[in-house]
Amino acid sequence: MKLSILMPVYNEKEWVGEIVRKVLQQEVEGISEKELIIVDDGSTDGTAAIIQSLGEMFPQEIIVACHEENKGKGAAIRTAINKATGDIILVQDADFEYDPAEYGRLLNPILKNRADVVFGTRFGGSSEHRVLYFWHMMGNKFLTFLSNMFTNLNLTDMETCYKVFRKEILDQITLRENRFGLEPEITAKVAKLQCRIYEVGVSYYGRTYVQGKKINWKDGVWALVCIFKYNVFCFQVKK
Protein backbone atom coordinates (compact mmCIF):
# COMPACT_ATOMS: atom_id res chain seq x y z
CA MET A 1 0.00 0.00 0.00
CA LYS A 2 1.21 3.48 -0.83
CA LEU A 3 0.50 6.48 1.40
CA SER A 4 0.18 10.03 0.07
CA ILE A 5 0.61 12.73 2.73
CA LEU A 6 -0.80 16.12 1.76
CA MET A 7 0.77 19.15 3.44
CA PRO A 8 -0.61 22.65 2.75
CA VAL A 9 1.84 25.31 3.92
CA TYR A 10 1.53 29.04 4.45
CA ASN A 11 4.19 31.13 6.25
CA GLU A 12 5.64 28.30 8.35
CA LYS A 13 9.39 28.87 7.96
CA GLU A 14 9.99 28.18 11.67
CA TRP A 15 8.34 24.75 11.55
CA VAL A 16 8.22 23.32 8.07
CA GLY A 17 11.73 21.85 7.93
CA GLU A 18 11.31 20.00 11.20
CA ILE A 19 7.80 18.70 10.49
CA VAL A 20 8.85 17.46 7.03
CA ARG A 21 11.75 15.51 8.48
CA LYS A 22 9.50 13.96 11.11
CA VAL A 23 6.94 12.95 8.48
CA LEU A 24 9.63 11.29 6.37
CA GLN A 25 10.88 9.32 9.38
CA GLN A 26 7.56 7.58 9.96
CA GLU A 27 7.32 3.87 9.20
CA VAL A 28 3.92 2.15 9.35
CA GLU A 29 3.42 -1.59 9.07
CA GLY A 30 1.38 -2.28 5.95
CA ILE A 31 2.67 0.82 4.12
CA SER A 32 5.39 -0.11 1.62
CA GLU A 33 5.79 3.31 0.02
CA LYS A 34 4.94 6.92 0.83
CA GLU A 35 5.08 10.31 -0.81
CA LEU A 36 4.85 13.76 0.75
CA ILE A 37 3.13 16.39 -1.39
CA ILE A 38 3.87 19.90 -0.10
CA VAL A 39 1.91 22.84 -1.48
CA ASP A 40 3.24 26.29 -0.63
CA ASP A 41 0.17 28.50 -0.61
CA GLY A 42 1.74 31.84 -1.52
CA SER A 43 4.01 32.20 1.52
CA THR A 44 5.74 35.55 1.99
CA ASP A 45 8.20 34.70 4.78
CA GLY A 46 10.73 32.53 2.94
CA THR A 47 8.87 29.26 3.43
CA ALA A 48 8.77 28.57 -0.33
CA ALA A 49 12.56 28.55 -0.59
CA ILE A 50 12.82 26.10 2.31
CA ILE A 51 10.27 23.79 0.68
CA GLN A 52 12.09 23.88 -2.66
CA SER A 53 15.33 23.00 -0.87
CA LEU A 54 13.66 20.07 0.89
CA GLY A 55 12.30 18.84 -2.44
CA GLU A 56 15.81 18.87 -3.87
CA MET A 57 17.18 17.02 -0.82
CA PHE A 58 14.53 14.27 -0.96
CA PRO A 59 13.49 14.06 -4.64
CA GLN A 60 12.22 10.46 -4.34
CA GLU A 61 9.90 11.23 -1.44
CA ILE A 62 8.77 14.86 -1.79
CA ILE A 63 6.65 16.50 -4.48
CA VAL A 64 6.54 20.31 -4.33
CA ALA A 65 3.87 22.60 -5.76
CA CYS A 66 3.52 26.37 -5.32
CA HIS A 67 0.66 28.85 -5.52
CA GLU A 68 1.76 32.31 -6.60
CA GLU A 69 -0.73 33.87 -4.18
CA ASN A 70 -2.43 32.71 -1.00
CA LYS A 71 -5.64 30.85 -1.87
CA GLY A 72 -6.37 28.95 1.35
CA LYS A 73 -6.06 25.47 2.82
CA GLY A 74 -8.85 23.99 0.71
CA ALA A 75 -7.26 25.20 -2.52
CA ALA A 76 -3.88 23.80 -1.47
CA ILE A 77 -5.46 20.44 -0.63
CA ARG A 78 -7.09 20.31 -4.08
CA THR A 79 -3.71 20.93 -5.72
CA ALA A 80 -2.14 18.18 -3.62
CA ILE A 81 -4.91 15.65 -4.32
CA ASN A 82 -4.40 16.12 -8.05
CA LYS A 83 -0.76 15.07 -7.63
CA ALA A 84 -1.38 12.16 -5.24
CA THR A 85 -0.71 8.61 -6.44
CA GLY A 86 -1.16 6.69 -3.19
CA ASP A 87 -3.83 4.17 -2.21
CA ILE A 88 -4.42 6.08 1.03
CA ILE A 89 -4.40 9.87 1.47
CA LEU A 90 -3.68 11.65 4.77
CA VAL A 91 -3.83 15.39 5.48
CA GLN A 92 -1.01 16.82 7.62
CA ASP A 93 -0.70 20.47 8.71
CA ALA A 94 2.76 22.08 8.50
CA ASP A 95 3.10 22.73 12.23
CA PHE A 96 3.36 20.55 15.32
CA GLU A 97 -0.25 20.77 16.50
CA TYR A 98 -0.62 17.17 15.27
CA ASP A 99 2.03 14.46 15.69
CA PRO A 100 3.09 12.34 12.66
CA ALA A 101 4.17 9.62 15.11
CA GLU A 102 0.45 8.73 15.32
CA TYR A 103 0.12 7.72 11.66
CA GLY A 104 -0.02 4.05 12.60
CA ARG A 105 -3.05 4.64 14.81
CA LEU A 106 -4.80 6.70 12.13
CA LEU A 107 -4.14 4.24 9.31
CA ASN A 108 -4.95 1.07 11.25
CA PRO A 109 -8.75 1.01 10.59
CA ILE A 110 -8.16 1.38 6.84
CA LEU A 111 -5.28 -1.11 6.69
CA LYS A 112 -7.46 -3.66 8.50
CA ASN A 113 -10.27 -3.00 5.99
CA ARG A 114 -12.65 -1.69 8.63
CA ALA A 115 -12.86 1.90 7.40
CA ASP A 116 -12.86 4.01 4.25
CA VAL A 117 -12.35 7.31 6.09
CA VAL A 118 -10.73 8.05 9.47
CA PHE A 119 -11.03 11.26 11.50
CA GLY A 120 -8.41 11.93 14.18
CA THR A 121 -10.40 13.39 17.06
CA ARG A 122 -8.85 15.77 19.58
CA PHE A 123 -11.76 15.21 21.97
CA GLY A 124 -11.77 11.42 22.30
CA GLY A 125 -9.57 8.87 24.02
CA SER A 126 -6.77 9.43 26.50
CA SER A 127 -4.26 11.20 24.25
CA GLU A 128 -2.68 14.35 25.66
CA HIS A 129 -3.70 17.79 24.43
CA ARG A 130 -2.70 21.33 25.22
CA VAL A 131 -5.23 23.42 27.17
CA LEU A 132 -5.97 26.59 25.22
CA TYR A 133 -9.00 28.54 24.00
CA PHE A 134 -12.38 27.80 25.61
CA TRP A 135 -14.43 29.49 22.90
CA HIS A 136 -12.53 27.70 20.15
CA MET A 137 -13.43 24.40 21.79
CA MET A 138 -17.08 25.40 22.16
CA GLY A 139 -17.15 26.58 18.53
CA ASN A 140 -15.70 23.28 17.35
CA LYS A 141 -18.20 21.29 19.38
CA PHE A 142 -21.12 23.39 18.13
CA LEU A 143 -20.07 23.05 14.48
CA THR A 144 -19.56 19.31 14.90
CA PHE A 145 -22.97 18.97 16.57
CA LEU A 146 -24.69 20.89 13.77
CA SER A 147 -22.85 18.92 11.09
CA ASN A 148 -23.86 15.67 12.79
CA MET A 149 -27.51 16.72 12.76
CA PHE A 150 -27.46 16.84 8.97
CA THR A 151 -25.08 13.96 8.22
CA ASN A 152 -26.49 11.63 10.91
CA LEU A 153 -22.92 10.84 11.98
CA ASN A 154 -21.77 10.86 15.60
CA LEU A 155 -18.39 12.53 15.11
CA THR A 156 -16.77 14.30 18.03
CA ASP A 157 -14.37 16.49 15.98
CA MET A 158 -15.49 17.40 12.46
CA GLU A 159 -12.97 20.27 12.27
CA THR A 160 -9.88 18.12 12.90
CA CYS A 161 -6.90 18.38 10.54
CA TYR A 162 -6.20 14.65 10.64
CA LYS A 163 -8.43 13.07 8.04
CA VAL A 164 -7.46 9.91 6.15
CA PHE A 165 -9.16 8.54 3.03
CA ARG A 166 -8.99 5.65 0.67
CA LYS A 167 -8.06 7.23 -2.67
CA GLU A 168 -11.18 5.87 -4.37
CA ILE A 169 -13.35 7.84 -1.92
CA LEU A 170 -11.74 11.16 -2.84
CA ASP A 171 -11.98 10.24 -6.51
CA GLN A 172 -15.77 10.44 -6.12
CA ILE A 173 -15.70 13.91 -4.58
CA THR A 174 -15.24 17.35 -6.09
CA LEU A 175 -14.05 19.84 -3.48
CA ARG A 176 -15.00 23.52 -3.87
CA GLU A 177 -14.00 25.35 -0.70
CA ASN A 178 -10.78 27.37 -0.72
CA ARG A 179 -10.29 27.91 3.00
CA PHE A 180 -11.30 26.06 6.16
CA GLY A 181 -14.81 25.47 4.79
CA LEU A 182 -13.13 22.37 3.37
CA GLU A 183 -13.77 20.54 6.67
CA PRO A 184 -17.60 20.65 6.75
CA GLU A 185 -17.70 20.24 2.95
CA ILE A 186 -15.67 17.05 2.88
CA THR A 187 -17.53 15.69 5.91
CA ALA A 188 -20.89 16.22 4.22
CA LYS A 189 -19.70 14.61 1.00
CA VAL A 190 -18.19 11.47 2.55
CA ALA A 191 -21.38 11.08 4.61
CA LYS A 192 -23.45 11.16 1.41
CA LEU A 193 -21.29 8.35 0.00
CA GLN A 194 -22.31 6.24 3.02
CA CYS A 195 -18.75 5.01 3.41
CA ARG A 196 -17.35 3.48 6.59
CA ILE A 197 -16.13 6.31 8.85
CA TYR A 198 -14.07 5.77 12.00
CA GLU A 199 -12.67 8.13 14.63
CA VAL A 200 -9.33 7.68 16.39
CA GLY A 201 -8.16 9.72 19.38
CA VAL A 202 -5.04 11.79 18.66
CA SER A 203 -2.82 14.12 20.64
CA TYR A 204 -3.14 17.85 20.11
CA TYR A 205 -0.44 20.45 20.75
CA GLY A 206 -2.37 23.60 19.91
CA ARG A 207 -0.70 26.89 19.03
CA THR A 208 -1.58 30.39 20.12
CA TYR A 209 -2.08 33.21 17.61
CA VAL A 210 1.33 34.59 18.59
CA GLN A 211 2.82 31.22 17.60
CA GLY A 212 1.14 31.33 14.20
CA LYS A 213 -2.38 29.94 14.54
CA LYS A 214 -4.37 31.12 11.49
CA ILE A 215 -8.01 30.07 11.81
CA ASN A 216 -10.29 32.81 13.19
CA TRP A 217 -13.93 33.59 13.98
CA LYS A 218 -14.69 34.45 10.36
CA ASP A 219 -13.74 30.91 9.38
CA GLY A 220 -16.11 29.64 12.04
CA VAL A 221 -18.97 31.67 10.59
CA TRP A 222 -18.19 30.40 7.08
CA ALA A 223 -18.04 26.81 8.37
CA LEU A 224 -21.60 27.34 9.62
CA VAL A 225 -22.62 28.48 6.14
CA CYS A 226 -20.89 25.47 4.57
CA ILE A 227 -22.73 23.01 6.81
CA PHE A 228 -26.03 24.23 5.35
CA LYS A 229 -24.59 24.70 1.86
CA TYR A 230 -23.30 21.15 1.42
CA ASN A 231 -25.86 19.25 3.47
CA VAL A 232 -29.04 21.03 2.41
CA PHE A 233 -28.47 22.69 -0.95
CA CYS A 234 -25.85 20.50 -2.67
CA PHE A 235 -27.08 16.95 -3.01
CA GLN A 236 -24.36 15.48 -5.22
CA VAL A 237 -20.80 14.78 -4.06
CA LYS A 238 -19.50 15.57 -7.57
CA LYS A 239 -20.95 19.08 -7.44
C-alpha positions as CSV (number, residue, x, y, z in Angstrom):
1,M,0.0,0.0,0.0
2,K,1.2,3.5,-0.8
3,L,0.5,6.5,1.4
4,S,0.2,10.0,0.1
5,I,0.6,12.7,2.7
6,L,-0.8,16.1,1.8
7,M,0.8,19.2,3.4
8,P,-0.6,22.6,2.7
9,V,1.8,25.3,3.9
10,Y,1.5,29.0,4.4
11,N,4.2,31.1,6.3
12,E,5.6,28.3,8.4
13,K,9.4,28.9,8.0
14,E,10.0,28.2,11.7
15,W,8.3,24.8,11.5
16,V,8.2,23.3,8.1
17,G,11.7,21.8,7.9
18,E,11.3,20.0,11.2
19,I,7.8,18.7,10.5
20,V,8.9,17.5,7.0
21,R,11.8,15.5,8.5
22,K,9.5,14.0,11.1
23,V,6.9,13.0,8.5
24,L,9.6,11.3,6.4
25,Q,10.9,9.3,9.4
26,Q,7.6,7.6,10.0
27,E,7.3,3.9,9.2
28,V,3.9,2.2,9.3
29,E,3.4,-1.6,9.1
30,G,1.4,-2.3,5.9
31,I,2.7,0.8,4.1
32,S,5.4,-0.1,1.6
33,E,5.8,3.3,0.0
34,K,4.9,6.9,0.8
35,E,5.1,10.3,-0.8
36,L,4.8,13.8,0.8
37,I,3.1,16.4,-1.4
38,I,3.9,19.9,-0.1
39,V,1.9,22.8,-1.5
40,D,3.2,26.3,-0.6
41,D,0.2,28.5,-0.6
42,G,1.7,31.8,-1.5
43,S,4.0,32.2,1.5
44,T,5.7,35.5,2.0
45,D,8.2,34.7,4.8
46,G,10.7,32.5,2.9
47,T,8.9,29.3,3.4
48,A,8.8,28.6,-0.3
49,A,12.6,28.6,-0.6
50,I,12.8,26.1,2.3
51,I,10.3,23.8,0.7
52,Q,12.1,23.9,-2.7
53,S,15.3,23.0,-0.9
54,L,13.7,20.1,0.9
55,G,12.3,18.8,-2.4
56,E,15.8,18.9,-3.9
57,M,17.2,17.0,-0.8
58,F,14.5,14.3,-1.0
59,P,13.5,14.1,-4.6
60,Q,12.2,10.5,-4.3
61,E,9.9,11.2,-1.4
62,I,8.8,14.9,-1.8
63,I,6.7,16.5,-4.5
64,V,6.5,20.3,-4.3
65,A,3.9,22.6,-5.8
66,C,3.5,26.4,-5.3
67,H,0.7,28.9,-5.5
68,E,1.8,32.3,-6.6
69,E,-0.7,33.9,-4.2
70,N,-2.4,32.7,-1.0
71,K,-5.6,30.9,-1.9
72,G,-6.4,28.9,1.3
73,K,-6.1,25.5,2.8
74,G,-8.9,24.0,0.7
75,A,-7.3,25.2,-2.5
76,A,-3.9,23.8,-1.5
77,I,-5.5,20.4,-0.6
78,R,-7.1,20.3,-4.1
79,T,-3.7,20.9,-5.7
80,A,-2.1,18.2,-3.6
81,I,-4.9,15.7,-4.3
82,N,-4.4,16.1,-8.1
83,K,-0.8,15.1,-7.6
84,A,-1.4,12.2,-5.2
85,T,-0.7,8.6,-6.4
86,G,-1.2,6.7,-3.2
87,D,-3.8,4.2,-2.2
88,I,-4.4,6.1,1.0
89,I,-4.4,9.9,1.5
90,L,-3.7,11.7,4.8
91,V,-3.8,15.4,5.5
92,Q,-1.0,16.8,7.6
93,D,-0.7,20.5,8.7
94,A,2.8,22.1,8.5
95,D,3.1,22.7,12.2
96,F,3.4,20.6,15.3
97,E,-0.3,20.8,16.5
98,Y,-0.6,17.2,15.3
99,D,2.0,14.5,15.7
100,P,3.1,12.3,12.7
101,A,4.2,9.6,15.1
102,E,0.5,8.7,15.3
103,Y,0.1,7.7,11.7
104,G,0.0,4.0,12.6
105,R,-3.1,4.6,14.8
106,L,-4.8,6.7,12.1
107,L,-4.1,4.2,9.3
108,N,-4.9,1.1,11.2
109,P,-8.8,1.0,10.6
110,I,-8.2,1.4,6.8
111,L,-5.3,-1.1,6.7
112,K,-7.5,-3.7,8.5
113,N,-10.3,-3.0,6.0
114,R,-12.6,-1.7,8.6
115,A,-12.9,1.9,7.4
116,D,-12.9,4.0,4.2
117,V,-12.4,7.3,6.1
118,V,-10.7,8.0,9.5
119,F,-11.0,11.3,11.5
120,G,-8.4,11.9,14.2
121,T,-10.4,13.4,17.1
122,R,-8.9,15.8,19.6
123,F,-11.8,15.2,22.0
124,G,-11.8,11.4,22.3
125,G,-9.6,8.9,24.0
126,S,-6.8,9.4,26.5
127,S,-4.3,11.2,24.3
128,E,-2.7,14.4,25.7
129,H,-3.7,17.8,24.4
130,R,-2.7,21.3,25.2
131,V,-5.2,23.4,27.2
132,L,-6.0,26.6,25.2
133,Y,-9.0,28.5,24.0
134,F,-12.4,27.8,25.6
135,W,-14.4,29.5,22.9
136,H,-12.5,27.7,20.2
137,M,-13.4,24.4,21.8
138,M,-17.1,25.4,22.2
139,G,-17.2,26.6,18.5
140,N,-15.7,23.3,17.4
141,K,-18.2,21.3,19.4
142,F,-21.1,23.4,18.1
143,L,-20.1,23.1,14.5
144,T,-19.6,19.3,14.9
145,F,-23.0,19.0,16.6
146,L,-24.7,20.9,13.8
147,S,-22.8,18.9,11.1
148,N,-23.9,15.7,12.8
149,M,-27.5,16.7,12.8
150,F,-27.5,16.8,9.0
151,T,-25.1,14.0,8.2
152,N,-26.5,11.6,10.9
153,L,-22.9,10.8,12.0
154,N,-21.8,10.9,15.6
155,L,-18.4,12.5,15.1
156,T,-16.8,14.3,18.0
157,D,-14.4,16.5,16.0
158,M,-15.5,17.4,12.5
159,E,-13.0,20.3,12.3
160,T,-9.9,18.1,12.9
161,C,-6.9,18.4,10.5
162,Y,-6.2,14.7,10.6
163,K,-8.4,13.1,8.0
164,V,-7.5,9.9,6.2
165,F,-9.2,8.5,3.0
166,R,-9.0,5.7,0.7
167,K,-8.1,7.2,-2.7
168,E,-11.2,5.9,-4.4
169,I,-13.3,7.8,-1.9
170,L,-11.7,11.2,-2.8
171,D,-12.0,10.2,-6.5
172,Q,-15.8,10.4,-6.1
173,I,-15.7,13.9,-4.6
174,T,-15.2,17.4,-6.1
175,L,-14.1,19.8,-3.5
176,R,-15.0,23.5,-3.9
177,E,-14.0,25.4,-0.7
178,N,-10.8,27.4,-0.7
179,R,-10.3,27.9,3.0
180,F,-11.3,26.1,6.2
181,G,-14.8,25.5,4.8
182,L,-13.1,22.4,3.4
183,E,-13.8,20.5,6.7
184,P,-17.6,20.7,6.7
185,E,-17.7,20.2,3.0
186,I,-15.7,17.1,2.9
187,T,-17.5,15.7,5.9
188,A,-20.9,16.2,4.2
189,K,-19.7,14.6,1.0
190,V,-18.2,11.5,2.5
191,A,-21.4,11.1,4.6
192,K,-23.4,11.2,1.4
193,L,-21.3,8.4,0.0
194,Q,-22.3,6.2,3.0
195,C,-18.8,5.0,3.4
196,R,-17.3,3.5,6.6
197,I,-16.1,6.3,8.8
198,Y,-14.1,5.8,12.0
199,E,-12.7,8.1,14.6
200,V,-9.3,7.7,16.4
201,G,-8.2,9.7,19.4
202,V,-5.0,11.8,18.7
203,S,-2.8,14.1,20.6
204,Y,-3.1,17.9,20.1
205,Y,-0.4,20.5,20.7
206,G,-2.4,23.6,19.9
207,R,-0.7,26.9,19.0
208,T,-1.6,30.4,20.1
209,Y,-2.1,33.2,17.6
210,V,1.3,34.6,18.6
211,Q,2.8,31.2,17.6
212,G,1.1,31.3,14.2
213,K,-2.4,29.9,14.5
214,K,-4.4,31.1,11.5
215,I,-8.0,30.1,11.8
216,N,-10.3,32.8,13.2
217,W,-13.9,33.6,14.0
218,K,-14.7,34.4,10.4
219,D,-13.7,30.9,9.4
220,G,-16.1,29.6,12.0
221,V,-19.0,31.7,10.6
222,W,-18.2,30.4,7.1
223,A,-18.0,26.8,8.4
224,L,-21.6,27.3,9.6
225,V,-22.6,28.5,6.1
226,C,-20.9,25.5,4.6
227,I,-22.7,23.0,6.8
228,F,-26.0,24.2,5.3
229,K,-24.6,24.7,1.9
230,Y,-23.3,21.1,1.4
231,N,-25.9,19.3,3.5
232,V,-29.0,21.0,2.4
233,F,-28.5,22.7,-1.0
234,C,-25.8,20.5,-2.7
235,F,-27.1,17.0,-3.0
236,Q,-24.4,15.5,-5.2
237,V,-20.8,14.8,-4.1
238,K,-19.5,15.6,-7.6
239,K,-20.9,19.1,-7.4
